[in-house]
Amino acid sequence: MLGMLFNEKECKELDYVLRKELDEMLLDLSDQRLDHNIRHAIANRYKTVFRMYARFAPQKELSKYAWGGRYSQSKH
């Protein structure tokens, strides 16, 4: 485990970066043109970034990014 200390400005920046990354991945996961393997890799990365975000995000904000893995319904 790795511990890091951030000041308030850095925390806000990290919050912003993680939210934008989650938004981009959700957009990619909704793109039916992407190959299943690519979407699977994005979904795995999404889970990791979401867990990072969940460590400090308010519950209300966190619920906006809860994702149920819906992309897998379009498997070939």
PyMOL Python script that loads the backbone (N, CA, C, O; Angstrom):
from pymol import cmd

cmd.read_pdbstr("""\
ATOM      1  N   MET A   1       0.857  -1.169   0.000  1.00  0.00           N
ATOM      2  CA  MET A   1       0.000   0.000   0.000  1.00  0.00           C
ATOM      3  C   MET A   1       0.900   1.229   0.000  1.00  0.00           C
ATOM      4  O   MET A   1       1.965   1.237   0.618  1.00  0.00           O
ATOM      5  N   LEU A   2       0.464   2.242  -0.688  1.00  0.00           N
ATOM      6  CA  LEU A   2       1.200   3.487  -0.799  1.00  0.00           C
ATOM      7  C   LEU A   2       0.351   4.611  -0.236  1.00  0.00           C
ATOM      8  O   LEU A   2      -0.825   4.744  -0.575  1.00  0.00           O
ATOM      9  N   GLY A   3       0.943   5.407   0.612  1.00  0.00           N
ATOM     10  CA  GLY A   3       0.220   6.544   1.176  1.00  0.00           C
ATOM     11  C   GLY A   3       0.740   7.840   0.570  1.00  0.00           C
ATOM     12  O   GLY A   3       1.928   7.973   0.280  1.00  0.00           O
ATOM     13  N   MET A   4      -0.163   8.787   0.386  1.00  0.00           N
ATOM     14  CA  MET A   4       0.223  10.083  -0.166  1.00  0.00           C
ATOM     15  C   MET A   4      -0.510  11.179   0.594  1.00  0.00           C
ATOM     16  O   MET A   4      -1.646  10.995   1.031  1.00  0.00           O
ATOM     17  N   LEU A   5       0.147  12.311   0.745  1.00  0.00           N
ATOM     18  CA  LEU A   5      -0.478  13.469   1.361  1.00  0.00           C
ATOM     19  C   LEU A   5      -0.687  14.531   0.291  1.00  0.00           C
ATOM     20  O   LEU A   5       0.224  14.838  -0.478  1.00  0.00           O
ATOM     21  N   PHE A   6      -1.890  15.086   0.248  1.00  0.00           N
ATOM     22  CA  PHE A   6      -2.223  16.132  -0.705  1.00  0.00           C
ATOM     23  C   PHE A   6      -2.736  17.341   0.053  1.00  0.00           C
ATOM     24  O   PHE A   6      -3.400  17.210   1.081  1.00  0.00           O
ATOM     25  N   ASN A   7      -2.424  18.511  -0.459  1.00  0.00           N
ATOM     26  CA  ASN A   7      -3.051  19.703   0.117  1.00  0.00           C
ATOM     27  C   ASN A   7      -4.435  19.854  -0.516  1.00  0.00           C
ATOM     28  O   ASN A   7      -4.806  19.072  -1.392  1.00  0.00           O
ATOM     29  N   GLU A   8      -5.192  20.846  -0.079  1.00  0.00           N
ATOM     30  CA  GLU A   8      -6.576  20.989  -0.550  1.00  0.00           C
ATOM     31  C   GLU A   8      -6.651  21.216  -2.061  1.00  0.00           C
ATOM     32  O   GLU A   8      -7.502  20.640  -2.738  1.00  0.00           O
ATOM     33  N   LYS A   9      -5.772  22.043  -2.576  1.00  0.00           N
ATOM     34  CA  LYS A   9      -5.765  22.317  -4.020  1.00  0.00           C
ATOM     35  C   LYS A   9      -5.465  21.044  -4.812  1.00  0.00           C
ATOM     36  O   LYS A   9      -6.093  20.790  -5.840  1.00  0.00           O
ATOM     37  N   GLU A  10      -4.528  20.261  -4.347  1.00  0.00           N
ATOM     38  CA  GLU A  10      -4.184  19.007  -5.025  1.00  0.00           C
ATOM     39  C   GLU A  10      -5.326  18.011  -4.956  1.00  0.00           C
ATOM     40  O   GLU A  10      -5.558  17.274  -5.915  1.00  0.00           O
ATOM     41  N   CYS A  11      -6.041  17.973  -3.848  1.00  0.00           N
ATOM     42  CA  CYS A  11      -7.203  17.086  -3.725  1.00  0.00           C
ATOM     43  C   CYS A  11      -8.288  17.463  -4.722  1.00  0.00           C
ATOM     44  O   CYS A  11      -8.904  16.595  -5.339  1.00  0.00           O
ATOM     45  N   LYS A  12      -8.516  18.748  -4.873  1.00  0.00           N
ATOM     46  CA  LYS A  12      -9.523  19.197  -5.834  1.00  0.00           C
ATOM     47  C   LYS A  12      -9.113  18.839  -7.255  1.00  0.00           C
ATOM     48  O   LYS A  12      -9.950  18.447  -8.068  1.00  0.00           O
ATOM     49  N   GLU A  13      -7.840  18.971  -7.550  1.00  0.00           N
ATOM     50  CA  GLU A  13      -7.342  18.627  -8.881  1.00  0.00           C
ATOM     51  C   GLU A  13      -7.464  17.123  -9.137  1.00  0.00           C
ATOM     52  O   GLU A  13      -7.865  16.705 -10.224  1.00  0.00           O
ATOM     53  N   LEU A  14      -7.122  16.322  -8.145  1.00  0.00           N
ATOM     54  CA  LEU A  14      -7.253  14.877  -8.285  1.00  0.00           C
ATOM     55  C   LEU A  14      -8.714  14.492  -8.478  1.00  0.00           C
ATOM     56  O   LEU A  14      -9.032  13.640  -9.308  1.00  0.00           O
ATOM     57  N   ASP A  15      -9.592  15.112  -7.720  1.00  0.00           N
ATOM     58  CA  ASP A  15     -11.029  14.886  -7.865  1.00  0.00           C
ATOM     59  C   ASP A  15     -11.468  15.178  -9.301  1.00  0.00           C
ATOM     60  O   ASP A  15     -12.174  14.379  -9.916  1.00  0.00           O
ATOM     61  N   TYR A  16     -11.051  16.311  -9.820  1.00  0.00           N
ATOM     62  CA  TYR A  16     -11.409  16.720 -11.179  1.00  0.00           C
ATOM     63  C   TYR A  16     -10.879  15.723 -12.210  1.00  0.00           C
ATOM     64  O   TYR A  16     -11.611  15.301 -13.105  1.00  0.00           O
ATOM     65  N   VAL A  17      -9.618  15.351 -12.081  1.00  0.00           N
ATOM     66  CA  VAL A  17      -8.998  14.439 -13.043  1.00  0.00           C
ATOM     67  C   VAL A  17      -9.698  13.075 -13.029  1.00  0.00           C
ATOM     68  O   VAL A  17      -9.969  12.506 -14.086  1.00  0.00           O
ATOM     69  N   LEU A  18      -9.986  12.561 -11.855  1.00  0.00           N
ATOM     70  CA  LEU A  18     -10.641  11.255 -11.775  1.00  0.00           C
ATOM     71  C   LEU A  18     -12.061  11.310 -12.336  1.00  0.00           C
ATOM     72  O   LEU A  18     -12.484  10.389 -13.034  1.00  0.00           O
ATOM     73  N   ARG A  19     -12.800  12.379 -12.038  1.00  0.00           N
ATOM     74  CA  ARG A  19     -14.161  12.504 -12.584  1.00  0.00           C
ATOM     75  C   ARG A  19     -14.144  12.573 -14.105  1.00  0.00           C
ATOM     76  O   ARG A  19     -14.966  11.937 -14.764  1.00  0.00           O
ATOM     77  N   LYS A  20     -13.223  13.332 -14.660  1.00  0.00           N
ATOM     78  CA  LYS A  20     -13.135  13.444 -16.119  1.00  0.00           C
ATOM     79  C   LYS A  20     -12.749  12.107 -16.738  1.00  0.00           C
ATOM     80  O   LYS A  20     -13.258  11.741 -17.797  1.00  0.00           O
ATOM     81  N   GLU A  21     -11.871  11.395 -16.097  1.00  0.00           N
ATOM     82  CA  GLU A  21     -11.477  10.081 -16.605  1.00  0.00           C
ATOM     83  C   GLU A  21     -12.656   9.109 -16.547  1.00  0.00           C
ATOM     84  O   GLU A  21     -12.871   8.345 -17.487  1.00  0.00           O
ATOM     85  N   LEU A  22     -13.404   9.132 -15.474  1.00  0.00           N
ATOM     86  CA  LEU A  22     -14.585   8.271 -15.368  1.00  0.00           C
ATOM     87  C   LEU A  22     -15.615   8.634 -16.438  1.00  0.00           C
ATOM     88  O   LEU A  22     -16.209   7.749 -17.054  1.00  0.00           O
ATOM     89  N   ASP A  23     -15.825   9.923 -16.655  1.00  0.00           N
ATOM     90  CA  ASP A  23     -16.757  10.369 -17.703  1.00  0.00           C
ATOM     91  C   ASP A  23     -16.338   9.836 -19.075  1.00  0.00           C
ATOM     92  O   ASP A  23     -17.166   9.333 -19.834  1.00  0.00           O
ATOM     93  N   GLU A  24     -15.057   9.952 -19.380  1.00  0.00           N
ATOM     94  CA  GLU A  24     -14.552   9.485 -20.681  1.00  0.00           C
ATOM     95  C   GLU A  24     -14.723   7.977 -20.837  1.00  0.00           C
ATOM     96  O   GLU A  24     -15.104   7.494 -21.903  1.00  0.00           O
ATOM     97  N   MET A  25     -14.442   7.248 -19.780  1.00  0.00           N
ATOM     98  CA  MET A  25     -14.576   5.790 -19.867  1.00  0.00           C
ATOM     99  C   MET A  25     -16.033   5.379 -20.003  1.00  0.00           C
ATOM    100  O   MET A  25     -16.337   4.437 -20.735  1.00  0.00           O
ATOM    101  N   LEU A  26     -16.941   6.063 -19.314  1.00  0.00           N
ATOM    102  CA  LEU A  26     -18.364   5.757 -19.470  1.00  0.00           C
ATOM    103  C   LEU A  26     -18.815   6.013 -20.903  1.00  0.00           C
ATOM    104  O   LEU A  26     -19.596   5.246 -21.465  1.00  0.00           O
ATOM    105  N   LEU A  27     -18.321   7.084 -21.479  1.00  0.00           N
ATOM    106  CA  LEU A  27     -18.642   7.383 -22.870  1.00  0.00           C
ATOM    107  C   LEU A  27     -18.122   6.275 -23.789  1.00  0.00           C
ATOM    108  O   LEU A  27     -18.837   5.813 -24.678  1.00  0.00           O
ATOM    109  N   ASP A  28     -16.888   5.856 -23.572  1.00  0.00           N
ATOM    110  CA  ASP A  28     -16.313   4.776 -24.376  1.00  0.00           C
ATOM    111  C   ASP A  28     -17.087   3.470 -24.202  1.00  0.00           C
ATOM    112  O   ASP A  28     -17.306   2.741 -25.170  1.00  0.00           O
ATOM    113  N   LEU A  29     -17.496   3.177 -22.974  1.00  0.00           N
ATOM    114  CA  LEU A  29     -18.222   1.932 -22.725  1.00  0.00           C
ATOM    115  C   LEU A  29     -19.597   1.920 -23.380  1.00  0.00           C
ATOM    116  O   LEU A  29     -20.144   0.855 -23.663  1.00  0.00           O
ATOM    117  N   SER A  30     -20.147   3.084 -23.618  1.00  0.00           N
ATOM    118  CA  SER A  30     -21.455   3.144 -24.275  1.00  0.00           C
ATOM    119  C   SER A  30     -21.340   3.085 -25.796  1.00  0.00           C
ATOM    120  O   SER A  30     -22.358   3.003 -26.484  1.00  0.00           O
ATOM    121  N   ASP A  31     -20.145   3.126 -26.322  1.00  0.00           N
ATOM    122  CA  ASP A  31     -19.907   3.092 -27.765  1.00  0.00           C
ATOM    123  C   ASP A  31     -19.945   1.642 -28.261  1.00  0.00           C
ATOM    124  O   ASP A  31     -19.016   0.867 -28.034  1.00  0.00           O
ATOM    125  N   GLN A  32     -21.015   1.304 -28.927  1.00  0.00           N
ATOM    126  CA  GLN A  32     -21.209  -0.073 -29.393  1.00  0.00           C
ATOM    127  C   GLN A  32     -20.244  -0.461 -30.515  1.00  0.00           C
ATOM    128  O   GLN A  32     -20.128  -1.640 -30.848  1.00  0.00           O
ATOM    129  N   ARG A  33     -19.560   0.506 -31.091  1.00  0.00           N
ATOM    130  CA  ARG A  33     -18.632   0.206 -32.186  1.00  0.00           C
ATOM    131  C   ARG A  33     -17.313  -0.377 -31.692  1.00  0.00           C
ATOM    132  O   ARG A  33     -16.572  -0.977 -32.470  1.00  0.00           O
ATOM    133  N   LEU A  34     -17.018  -0.210 -30.423  1.00  0.00           N
ATOM    134  CA  LEU A  34     -15.759  -0.719 -29.888  1.00  0.00           C
ATOM    135  C   LEU A  34     -15.809  -2.230 -29.728  1.00  0.00           C
ATOM    136  O   LEU A  34     -16.841  -2.801 -29.378  1.00  0.00           O
ATOM    137  N   ASP A  35     -14.691  -2.854 -29.987  1.00  0.00           N
ATOM    138  CA  ASP A  35     -14.538  -4.297 -29.844  1.00  0.00           C
ATOM    139  C   ASP A  35     -14.768  -4.715 -28.385  1.00  0.00           C
ATOM    140  O   ASP A  35     -14.459  -3.964 -27.459  1.00  0.00           O
ATOM    141  N   HIS A  36     -15.305  -5.902 -28.199  1.00  0.00           N
ATOM    142  CA  HIS A  36     -15.594  -6.410 -26.853  1.00  0.00           C
ATOM    143  C   HIS A  36     -14.340  -6.428 -25.979  1.00  0.00           C
ATOM    144  O   HIS A  36     -14.404  -6.065 -24.804  1.00  0.00           O
ATOM    145  N   ASN A  37     -13.219  -6.840 -26.528  1.00  0.00           N
ATOM    146  CA  ASN A  37     -11.980  -6.914 -25.736  1.00  0.00           C
ATOM    147  C   ASN A  37     -11.534  -5.537 -25.268  1.00  0.00           C
ATOM    148  O   ASN A  37     -11.044  -5.386 -24.149  1.00  0.00           O
ATOM    149  N   ILE A  38     -11.698  -4.547 -26.110  1.00  0.00           N
ATOM    150  CA  ILE A  38     -11.337  -3.181 -25.742  1.00  0.00           C
ATOM    151  C   ILE A  38     -12.265  -2.678 -24.647  1.00  0.00           C
ATOM    152  O   ILE A  38     -11.819  -2.067 -23.676  1.00  0.00           O
ATOM    153  N   ARG A  39     -13.551  -2.936 -24.807  1.00  0.00           N
ATOM    154  CA  ARG A  39     -14.516  -2.510 -23.798  1.00  0.00           C
ATOM    155  C   ARG A  39     -14.281  -3.216 -22.472  1.00  0.00           C
ATOM    156  O   ARG A  39     -14.475  -2.628 -21.409  1.00  0.00           O
ATOM    157  N   HIS A  40     -13.868  -4.466 -22.531  1.00  0.00           N
ATOM    158  CA  HIS A  40     -13.555  -5.215 -21.318  1.00  0.00           C
ATOM    159  C   HIS A  40     -12.366  -4.584 -20.597  1.00  0.00           C
ATOM    160  O   HIS A  40     -12.384  -4.442 -19.374  1.00  0.00           O
ATOM    161  N   ALA A  41     -11.337  -4.206 -21.348  1.00  0.00           N
ATOM    162  CA  ALA A  41     -10.161  -3.556 -20.762  1.00  0.00           C
ATOM    163  C   ALA A  41     -10.545  -2.211 -20.142  1.00  0.00           C
ATOM    164  O   ALA A  41     -10.069  -1.864 -19.062  1.00  0.00           O
ATOM    165  N   ILE A  42     -11.401  -1.461 -20.822  1.00  0.00           N
ATOM    166  CA  ILE A  42     -11.861  -0.169 -20.294  1.00  0.00           C
ATOM    167  C   ILE A  42     -12.661  -0.397 -19.007  1.00  0.00           C
ATOM    168  O   ILE A  42     -12.517   0.357 -18.045  1.00  0.00           O
ATOM    169  N   ALA A  43     -13.490  -1.420 -18.992  1.00  0.00           N
ATOM    170  CA  ALA A  43     -14.303  -1.717 -17.807  1.00  0.00           C
ATOM    171  C   ALA A  43     -13.410  -2.057 -16.616  1.00  0.00           C
ATOM    172  O   ALA A  43     -13.692  -1.629 -15.497  1.00  0.00           O
ATOM    173  N   ASN A  44     -12.352  -2.810 -16.834  1.00  0.00           N
ATOM    174  CA  ASN A  44     -11.432  -3.141 -15.748  1.00  0.00           C
ATOM    175  C   ASN A  44     -10.738  -1.891 -15.222  1.00  0.00           C
ATOM    176  O   ASN A  44     -10.576  -1.723 -14.013  1.00  0.00           O
ATOM    177  N   ARG A  45     -10.336  -1.027 -16.125  1.00  0.00           N
ATOM    178  CA  ARG A  45      -9.697   0.227 -15.718  1.00  0.00           C
ATOM    179  C   ARG A  45     -10.695   1.120 -14.991  1.00  0.00           C
ATOM    180  O   ARG A  45     -10.339   1.793 -14.024  1.00  0.00           O
ATOM    181  N   TYR A  46     -11.938   1.128 -15.452  1.00  0.00           N
ATOM    182  CA  TYR A  46     -12.980   1.925 -14.806  1.00  0.00           C
ATOM    183  C   TYR A  46     -13.125   1.515 -13.338  1.00  0.00           C
ATOM    184  O   TYR A  46     -13.229   2.366 -12.455  1.00  0.00           O
ATOM    185  N   LYS A  47     -13.132   0.225 -13.094  1.00  0.00           N
ATOM    186  CA  LYS A  47     -13.278  -0.269 -11.718  1.00  0.00           C
ATOM    187  C   LYS A  47     -12.155   0.239 -10.829  1.00  0.00           C
ATOM    188  O   LYS A  47     -12.396   0.623  -9.684  1.00  0.00           O
ATOM    189  N   THR A  48     -10.935   0.246 -11.342  1.00  0.00           N
ATOM    190  CA  THR A  48      -9.791   0.722 -10.578  1.00  0.00           C
ATOM    191  C   THR A  48      -9.902   2.213 -10.280  1.00  0.00           C
ATOM    192  O   THR A  48      -9.724   2.633  -9.136  1.00  0.00           O
ATOM    193  N   VAL A  49     -10.195   3.011 -11.300  1.00  0.00           N
ATOM    194  CA  VAL A  49     -10.302   4.454 -11.122  1.00  0.00           C
ATOM    195  C   VAL A  49     -11.487   4.794 -10.211  1.00  0.00           C
ATOM    196  O   VAL A  49     -11.399   5.706  -9.388  1.00  0.00           O
ATOM    197  N   PHE A  50     -12.592   4.060 -10.359  1.00  0.00           N
ATOM    198  CA  PHE A  50     -13.756   4.283  -9.504  1.00  0.00           C
ATOM    199  C   PHE A  50     -13.412   4.035  -8.040  1.00  0.00           C
ATOM    200  O   PHE A  50     -13.813   4.806  -7.168  1.00  0.00           O
ATOM    201  N   ARG A  51     -12.669   2.960  -7.764  1.00  0.00           N
ATOM    202  CA  ARG A  51     -12.267   2.678  -6.380  1.00  0.00           C
ATOM    203  C   ARG A  51     -11.378   3.790  -5.825  1.00  0.00           C
ATOM    204  O   ARG A  51     -11.478   4.143  -4.649  1.00  0.00           O
ATOM    205  N   MET A  52     -10.515   4.338  -6.671  1.00  0.00           N
ATOM    206  CA  MET A  52      -9.683   5.464  -6.244  1.00  0.00           C
ATOM    207  C   MET A  52     -10.564   6.660  -5.883  1.00  0.00           C
ATOM    208  O   MET A  52     -10.389   7.284  -4.837  1.00  0.00           O
ATOM    209  N   TYR A  53     -11.504   6.962  -6.757  1.00  0.00           N
ATOM    210  CA  TYR A  53     -12.401   8.095  -6.550  1.00  0.00           C
ATOM    211  C   TYR A  53     -13.267   7.879  -5.310  1.00  0.00           C
ATOM    212  O   TYR A  53     -13.550   8.825  -4.575  1.00  0.00           O
ATOM    213  N   ALA A  54     -13.681   6.652  -5.081  1.00  0.00           N
ATOM    214  CA  ALA A  54     -14.575   6.332  -3.965  1.00  0.00           C
ATOM    215  C   ALA A  54     -13.927   6.551  -2.601  1.00  0.00           C
ATOM    216  O   ALA A  54     -14.629   6.642  -1.594  1.00  0.00           O
ATOM    217  N   ARG A  55     -12.616   6.636  -2.555  1.00  0.00           N
ATOM    218  CA  ARG A  55     -11.930   6.820  -1.272  1.00  0.00           C
ATOM    219  C   ARG A  55     -12.170   8.193  -0.667  1.00  0.00           C
ATOM    220  O   ARG A  55     -12.054   8.361   0.547  1.00  0.00           O
ATOM    221  N   PHE A  56     -12.504   9.184  -1.498  1.00  0.00           N
ATOM    222  CA  PHE A  56     -12.693  10.516  -0.943  1.00  0.00           C
ATOM    223  C   PHE A  56     -13.913  11.256  -1.468  1.00  0.00           C
ATOM    224  O   PHE A  56     -14.202  12.357  -1.001  1.00  0.00           O
ATOM    225  N   ALA A  57     -14.627  10.692  -2.415  1.00  0.00           N
ATOM    226  CA  ALA A  57     -15.789  11.376  -2.990  1.00  0.00           C
ATOM    227  C   ALA A  57     -16.997  11.281  -2.061  1.00  0.00           C
ATOM    228  O   ALA A  57     -17.203  10.263  -1.401  1.00  0.00           O
ATOM    229  N   PRO A  58     -17.789  12.342  -2.017  1.00  0.00           N
ATOM    230  CA  PRO A  58     -19.047  12.282  -1.260  1.00  0.00           C
ATOM    231  C   PRO A  58     -19.992  11.250  -1.900  1.00  0.00           C
ATOM    232  O   PRO A  58     -19.958  11.032  -3.111  1.00  0.00           O
ATOM    233  N   GLN A  59     -20.810  10.636  -1.089  1.00  0.00           N
ATOM    234  CA  GLN A  59     -21.730   9.595  -1.567  1.00  0.00           C
ATOM    235  C   GLN A  59     -22.596  10.080  -2.721  1.00  0.00           C
ATOM    236  O   GLN A  59     -22.839   9.340  -3.674  1.00  0.00           O
ATOM    237  N   LYS A  60     -23.058  11.310  -2.636  1.00  0.00           N
ATOM    238  CA  LYS A  60     -23.909  11.860  -3.686  1.00  0.00           C
ATOM    239  C   LYS A  60     -23.170  11.895  -5.026  1.00  0.00           C
ATOM    240  O   LYS A  60     -23.736  11.546  -6.062  1.00  0.00           O
ATOM    241  N   GLU A  61     -21.914  12.314  -4.998  1.00  0.00           N
ATOM    242  CA  GLU A  61     -21.102  12.349  -6.217  1.00  0.00           C
ATOM    243  C   GLU A  61     -20.773  10.938  -6.692  1.00  0.00           C
ATOM    244  O   GLU A  61     -20.769  10.665  -7.892  1.00  0.00           O
ATOM    245  N   LEU A  62     -20.504  10.063  -5.765  1.00  0.00           N
ATOM    246  CA  LEU A  62     -20.118   8.698  -6.096  1.00  0.00           C
ATOM    247  C   LEU A  62     -21.234   7.965  -6.840  1.00  0.00           C
ATOM    248  O   LEU A  62     -20.972   7.178  -7.749  1.00  0.00           O
ATOM    249  N   SER A  63     -22.468   8.229  -6.449  1.00  0.00           N
ATOM    250  CA  SER A  63     -23.594   7.543  -7.092  1.00  0.00           C
ATOM    251  C   SER A  63     -23.723   7.910  -8.570  1.00  0.00           C
ATOM    252  O   SER A  63     -24.279   7.136  -9.348  1.00  0.00           O
ATOM    253  N   LYS A  64     -23.218   9.075  -8.963  1.00  0.00           N
ATOM    254  CA  LYS A  64     -23.263   9.479 -10.367  1.00  0.00           C
ATOM    255  C   LYS A  64     -22.408   8.573 -11.243  1.00  0.00           C
ATOM    256  O   LYS A  64     -22.659   8.439 -12.441  1.00  0.00           O
ATOM    257  N   TYR A  65     -21.395   7.951 -10.638  1.00  0.00           N
ATOM    258  CA  TYR A  65     -20.450   7.144 -11.399  1.00  0.00           C
ATOM    259  C   TYR A  65     -20.592   5.649 -11.156  1.00  0.00           C
ATOM    260  O   TYR A  65     -19.792   4.859 -11.656  1.00  0.00           O
ATOM    261  N   ALA A  66     -21.600   5.259 -10.395  1.00  0.00           N
ATOM    262  CA  ALA A  66     -21.844   3.837 -10.188  1.00  0.00           C
ATOM    263  C   ALA A  66     -22.222   3.221 -11.532  1.00  0.00           C
ATOM    264  O   ALA A  66     -23.116   3.714 -12.220  1.00  0.00           O
ATOM    265  N   TRP A  67     -21.556   2.172 -11.889  1.00  0.00           N
ATOM    266  CA  TRP A  67     -21.763   1.554 -13.196  1.00  0.00           C
ATOM    267  C   TRP A  67     -21.954   0.064 -12.983  1.00  0.00           C
ATOM    268  O   TRP A  67     -21.197  -0.569 -12.247  1.00  0.00           O
ATOM    269  N   GLY A  68     -22.969  -0.495 -13.628  1.00  0.00           N
ATOM    270  CA  GLY A  68     -23.304  -1.887 -13.409  1.00  0.00           C
ATOM    271  C   GLY A  68     -22.767  -2.856 -14.433  1.00  0.00           C
ATOM    272  O   GLY A  68     -23.214  -4.003 -14.461  1.00  0.00           O
ATOM    273  N   GLY A  69     -21.840  -2.462 -15.268  1.00  0.00           N
ATOM    274  CA  GLY A  69     -21.264  -3.375 -16.246  1.00  0.00           C
ATOM    275  C   GLY A  69     -22.214  -3.673 -17.398  1.00  0.00           C
ATOM    276  O   GLY A  69     -22.199  -4.783 -17.930  1.00  0.00           O
ATOM    277  N   ARG A  70     -23.021  -2.731 -17.787  1.00  0.00           N
ATOM    278  CA  ARG A  70     -24.024  -2.955 -18.806  1.00  0.00           C
ATOM    279  C   ARG A  70     -23.446  -3.271 -20.174  1.00  0.00           C
ATOM    280  O   ARG A  70     -24.150  -3.831 -21.015  1.00  0.00           O
ATOM    281  N   TYR A  71     -22.198  -2.935 -20.424  1.00  0.00           N
ATOM    282  CA  TYR A  71     -21.647  -3.164 -21.762  1.00  0.00           C
ATOM    283  C   TYR A  71     -21.634  -4.640 -22.130  1.00  0.00           C
ATOM    284  O   TYR A  71     -21.695  -4.987 -23.310  1.00  0.00           O
ATOM    285  N   SER A  72     -21.556  -5.504 -21.136  1.00  0.00           N
ATOM    286  CA  SER A  72     -21.421  -6.935 -21.413  1.00  0.00           C
ATOM    287  C   SER A  72     -22.677  -7.563 -22.007  1.00  0.00           C
ATOM    288  O   SER A  72     -22.639  -8.715 -22.440  1.00  0.00           O
ATOM    289  N   GLN A  73     -23.778  -6.835 -22.037  1.00  0.00           N
ATOM    290  CA  GLN A  73     -25.003  -7.366 -22.632  1.00  0.00           C
ATOM    291  C   GLN A  73     -24.880  -7.541 -24.130  1.00  0.00           C
ATOM    292  O   GLN A  73     -25.633  -8.312 -24.724  1.00  0.00           O
ATOM    293  N   SER A  74     -23.940  -6.837 -24.760  1.00  0.00           N
ATOM    294  CA  SER A  74     -23.828  -6.904 -26.218  1.00  0.00           C
ATOM    295  C   SER A  74     -22.710  -7.837 -26.667  1.00  0.00           C
ATOM    296  O   SER A  74     -22.136  -7.647 -27.740  1.00  0.00           O
ATOM    297  N   LYS A  75     -22.395  -8.851 -25.845  1.00  0.00           N
ATOM    298  CA  LYS A  75     -21.362  -9.817 -26.224  1.00  0.00           C
ATOM    299  C   LYS A  75     -21.727 -10.536 -27.496  1.00  0.00           C
ATOM    300  O   LYS A  75     -22.903 -10.739 -27.797  1.00  0.00           O
ATOM    301  N   HIS A  76     -20.697 -10.924 -28.249  1.00  0.00           N
ATOM    302  CA  HIS A  76     -20.918 -11.676 -29.484  1.00  0.00           C
ATOM    303  C   HIS A  76     -21.028 -13.157 -29.196  1.00  0.00           C
ATOM    304  O   HIS A  76     -21.216 -13.952 -30.117  1.00  0.00           O
TER     305      HIS A  76
END
""", "prot")
cmd.dss("prot")
cmd.show_as("cartoon", "prot")
cmd.util.cbc("prot")
cmd.orient("prot")
